Structure formats: structure tokens, C-alpha cells
Amino acid sequence: MHIAVILKQVPDLVEEVEVDSQGTDIDRDSVKWKLNEFDDHALEQAVLLKESSGAEVTAVALAADGVDQLLYAAVARGVDRAIRVTTASARTDAPAAAAALAGVLADMGVDLVLTGVQAVDDLHGQLAPILATRLGWPHVSVVSRVSLEGTEAEVTQEYSGGRMATLEVDLPAVLGVQAAPRPPRYVPISRLRQVMASAELGSAAAAAAAPALGSTVTRLAAPPQGQGAQMLEGRPEAVAEQIVALLRERGLVEA
């Protein structure tokens, strides 16, 4: 059994994100990058399947600045090998990524592809279904648990309202992982440095050109700022009276 897990770098939203001078993208030079949260869970699920079934796991990511450390961290967490995929296009949206990855994954002969259900920098959730379509494989997204049995995968899929369903999927297949059964494991910096000194990353070139599909951002702007909060001061009784007066002024309570 050969499992591929797709990893993507996204901006660290803990820090302030600024719009670039053209107004069509974020200022990518001013942000820090990290592994997409949902891909983090897909990676953990892949390693759990390796531990339970003996499957071989390969981490795959599109080439970009800083992606090598992301792939080394995946090796430190238990994947067998890691591959960076180079493309002729700078586009990284779901249609372009699926076009670049599909041929590489087919050549690798993988039985199962895991990816995050969506990326926090677009929230489209399109990579898994588009990739499955290109490969001609079945697809399930919003997956929270995976187990393997022969040529089938049993997956738990979450629906709105907390409802859960258990599905049997014929392999090969593509799964969009929302959460692994356990939190993603931590890699000590000493282990990461050891892997970076000893492991070698593989590389592959995408055969397919990026398709003329997907959306184009024509304008990007920060949310407009309001006037701020009105701070109420004084003793609790005085503040309560001010609150009541404000509610009456706005017609939210009867006089």
C-alpha cells in the first residue's frame, strides 16, 4: 500500500497580513509561512495508517520558498520519503495544483491520496475533488478517520449538525481530511535538524501545464475599520444606567 499526502504552505494568520501594492494579493514577503492546518491532519492520518498497516507514505508539495523545511518536517514525523514538484507556472490555486500533481501521482503508482479538506488561505475545498477527477478516482471529503482493508478504505465523513457517516471507498481514491483521530504529533527541533542533515528530498517535474481554469482576484482590500468601541466608565450601577440609555436610544428596549 502506497499513500501520498499533499502538503501546502499557507500564511501564518497569527500575524498581521497586508495587501500588496497592486491590491490583488497579500504581501507575501511580509508574512511567515507554515503548514496548512488541514494538511497537518492529513499528514498525521497518513502516518497513523503507516503505523497500523505498514503502508509506505510519501509527502508531496509544490516547490516554493521554504517548502524544503516543511518536507523535512514530514520526514521527521514518519513519512518514508518526500518529493517537491516543480511547475512552469507560479499559480498555486486548486486547478493548477491538481494539474501539476495528477501526473506525478499517477507515475508514483499510489493507492491512496490524502490532502487537507481545504486550505486556510482560500477555503475553497477544491483540490481533492479536482485531483480525483483528473485521476479518475473516487473522492470523499470532510473525512475524520480512515482505516484500510485490502483494496478498500473505510472512512468516517462528517455532515452538518455533527452527523457522521461511515463509507467504504474502493482504492485508489482521493480523500480530503478534516481531522485526524489524534492531534498532529510534535517534532523536536533536534529531530528536525537530524533529518535535514541526513535525509534527501526527491524532486519531480510536473508534465501538465496549468489549465486556464479557476478564479482570478481582481481586487483585495483589508476590511473597513469602524469607529471603535465606546468605553463605559464608573461604578457598576452607573455603567448599567448608561447601557440602558444606549439601548433605548437605539430603540432596542422600550422606554
N, C-alpha and C positions, 0 to 999 in steps of 0.2 A: 504494500500500500504506500503510495507516494502522495503526500499532501503539500500543496503550495499555499502559503499565506501571503497576501498582498499588503504591503505597508506603505503608508503615505505620511510625509511631513506636513504639519499644519502650523499656523502661527499660535504661539502661546498667548491665549486670551487673558491671562492674568495681568499682562502688561497693557499699556495704552497702545491702541492701534490707530495709526494716522493714515489719511488718504494721500496718495502721491500727487505730484504736481500736475499730472494730466487729468486727474479726477476720475480715472477709470479703474483704479486698483489701489490696494493698500501699499504703503511704503514698505517694500519687502526688505530694505536694508536696515530698517529701524526696529524690526521685531525679532524675537527669538523663536526658534522652531523646535517642535517636539513631535513625538509620535502621536498620530490621531488616536483619540481615546478609544474609539470603537475598534480600530485596528489592533490596539493594545490587547483588547479582549479576544480578538480573533487569534492573535499570536498565542495567548495563554491557552485557548481552546486547542490549538494545534499541538502545543507541547503536551497537554493533558492526553490527547489522543495518541501521541507517540509513546507516552509512559504506559498507557493502558493496553495498547495493541501492538507496539513495536514498529509503528509506521515511520517511514522516512519523511522528514519535514524540510522544505526549502523555503526560505524567506525571499521575497521578490519585491523590488522597489524601483521606480523610475529614477534614473540618475539625476541628481541635483546637488547643490552645495550642502554639505552636512549629512547627506544620506548615508555615507560610509559608516559613520559612528552609529547611526540608527541600525544598520545591518549588523555591525559588530555586536551591538547590544542584544540583538535577536539570537546570535550565535551563543552569547554568554547565557542566555535564558534557556537554551536547549535545542535550538534547531540544528540540523545536520550541516547545512550549508546556506549561503546567502548569495544572491545574484542581483546586480544592478543592471537595469535595462536602459540602454541609450536610445534616444529618439532623435529624428531630424527636426522635430518641431518642439517649440518651447511650451506648447499647450499642455495642460495637465488636467483639463476637465474630464468628466467621466467618458464621453465618447472617444476622446483622443487617447485616454489611458487604456480603455478597453481595446482599441485598435492596436496599440503598441504591445499590449500584454498577451493578447489572444494567441498570436503565432508562437511566441516564446513558450507559453504554457503548453500548447499542443506539441511542440518539439520536445518538451521535457517529459511528456508521457505521464502527466499527473493523473491521479484518480479522483482527487477532491481539491477544490479551491475554496479557501476561506478568506473573506475580506470583511472589514467593518461594514455595518449596515449603512453607514453614511459617514461623511467627513464633516467635522465641525466648521470648516470654512465655506461650505456651500449648503449642507443639509438637504441635498437633492436625493440621496439614496439611489443613484442610478448606476453606479459601477457594477454591482453584482448582476442585475438583470441584463444590462447591455453586454457584459462579458459573457454571460451564459448564452445569450442569443448568438453572439459571434462564434462561440464554440459549438453551438447546437446541443447544449446540455440542459437538463432540468435545473431549476433555481428555486431556492427558498430564502426569504429574508426575515428579519426580526427574530433570529434564532438565539436561544438562550442555553441550549445544551445539545451536544452531538455525541452519538455513540456509533460504532462501526460493527457490522455483522455481515461478513462475506462481501458480496457486491452491492450491499445496501447500507445506507446511513439512516439511523433513527434520529430525528431532530425534534426538539421542542420549540414551537413557534408561539410567540405572544401576540394576542389580539388586544384591542382596546377594552378597557374595563377590567383588565387583569385576567382575562380568559386565556387559557393555554390549550394548545392542540399538539398531539404527537403524530408526526408524519413519517412515513417510510419513503425514502428517495433512492431511486436507482443511481448507481455510480457509473460514470463520472458525473459530478454535479458541482454547482457553484452555490455557496451559502453566504448570506450576509449576516454576520454575527452582531447581535446587540450586546450580549453579555456572556462571559464565560461563567461556568459554575462556581468558580472561586476567583478572588481578586488577582489581578496580574502580579506575578512574583517580582520581587525587588532584586536588582543586580548590584552587588557591591562594586565600588569603583575599582578595587583591586582585581576583581574578576574580569571587569571590562578591559582593564589595561593588559591583563594577561592574554586575553583573546586578541586584542588589537596587535599584540606583539607576535602572536603565533599563527593566527588564522589568516587565510587568504580568501578574499571575496572573488566570486565569479562574475563574469560580465556576459551580456548578450546584447545584440543589436536588434531593434525592432524592424521587422521586414515591411510591415504595413505602414503607409503614410497616414498621418492624422486625417480623419474624414472631415468633410465640410458640414459638420453637424453640431448641435449644441447651441447654447445661448451665448450672446455677446454682451458684455457690460458696456453700456453707453455712458453711464454716469454713476458715480459713487460719492456719497457725502455722509458726514457724521450726522447723527440725529440732532435736530434743533434743540438748543438749550432753553429751558423755561426760566422763569424769574426766580426760581429757588423757593425753598420752604419759608414759611412765616414762623418765626420762633416766638413762643409764648412764654412769658416770664412772670414770676410772682408765686404766691402761695397756692397750694392746690385748689382752694376754693375760688381764688381769683382766676386761675387758669381755666377752671371748669366753666365759669361765667363767660369768659372770652370765647370758649369753644361753642357754647350755646348761642352766643350772639352771632358768631360767624355762620353757624348752621342756619339760623333764622334769616340772616342777610342773604343767603344763597337759596332760600326757600326750601331747605331740606327738612325743616321741622316747622310745625305750626307755631304761630306766635302765641 
